[in-house]
Amino acid sequence: MDDEAPKTIKLRAEDNAWFLLATLYGRPAPDDRELQSKNCQAWNRYMANAISRDSRQKLVGGGKYSAEELNPSPASEIELFFWKRHKQAGSAASTALPKVEPWRAIDFSIDFSNLEFDEPLYLDRFFFPSLITFERASFSRSADFRNTAFAGPDYFKDVDFSDPAHFERAALFDFTFYGATANFERATFSDSATFGGANFSGGANFEGATFSEHADFNGANFSGGANFDGTTFSEATFGGANFSGRANFDGAKFSGDANFERASFLSSEEIPSRWPLIAMTATFHHATFSGRAYFNGATFSGAIFEEAIFFKEADFSYATFSTEADFASATFSGDVEFHATTFGRLTRFDFATIKSMMAFVNASMKVQLHSSGRSSGGSRRAFSVPNCTKVQSGAV
């Protein structure tokens, strides 16, 4: 007897009323910007009914939309076009236009779950005023969410992106719901995924997600917690990314290069630490870096790399750890560079395994360096710290 759970049958996108509304005037070709814009304007004006005047002014004031783009349109203005789109698509969805209650974004959700998108999806600059879900949807062609604004929780759990996924400059924020989260739990990105410049004002959850190609989070802003627990990356770049909430990369695996150059981890939230009164903002506990790891110029209030494994070079040059830097039991197989790195109140390398060179040229340590490291042969290994400046005395 087969114990495997039956696979959920995906629905055709055009059998979903929300998709018909999003493509009100037809499915645009890749180079048909006019039709893409026409669909976007029709959607945004209809969705504008769901939010207050103050909320519309906030969006317009932010420069993302013009007042005309968010000028609410009555259902009667697009009902005929919806009926024609339904007929043209041979849709099995309801012929009724999805209802949007005035100023009641919290009372409805936009449901794209379990759909099969077999053609490119263009939602560039679309506005979603309420909870939206794409759970278990599959994209066999590219998905374009560039410059899209999500005002409520958005769910991309268990979504399969086979082609490139674009979320550049997307705004995943919240003025309708409290604690809204962008949820990409267990999502699979088989091609490139681009979140460059995206703004996550609520939480961002990528737990268990898989990025098989390049994952680009350059310049992304995470105002709430960022959870990448157990995430699998090929090549990943977080250059210049800002983490204002807790950043969790526990158990993450990087099979290619990982680039966190000039990233900032400056949360006010405290993460439990082995040392009292020391707040941690980034955790990479048990993370595996199979490629090169770059943290040049990164800024941490505190960071945990306990039991992390670095198979190739790791560069923390010019990084700043304001409180604790914990590399206890970490394994470094390649060269490690802490050139001009600034360490805070406690720096730990207890029982770390160093198989190559580790340099602390011109590094600055405010209190003490714990270094009960071991070489690849298992014996205790003393650390060489040339030109290391200690503000206070401490054992090396």
Secondary structure, 3 states (H helix, E strand, C coil): CCCCCCCCCCEEHHHCHHHHHHCCCCCCCCCCHHHHHHHHHHHHHHHHHHCCHHHHHHHHHCCCCCCCCCCCCCHHHCHHHHHHHHHHHCCCCCCCCCCCCCCCHHHCEEECCCEEECCCEECCCCEECCEEECCCCEECCCEECCCCEECCCEECCCCEECCCEECCCCEECCCCCCCCEEECCCCEECCCEECCCCEECCEEECCCCEECCCEECCCCEECCCEECCCCEECCEECCCCEECCCEECCCCEECCCEECCCCEECCCCCCCCCCCCCCCCEECCCCEECCCEECCCCEECCEECCCCEECCCEECCCCEECCEEECCCCEECCCEECCCCEECCEEECCCCEECCCEECCCCEECCEEECCCEECCCCECCCCCCCCEECCCCCC
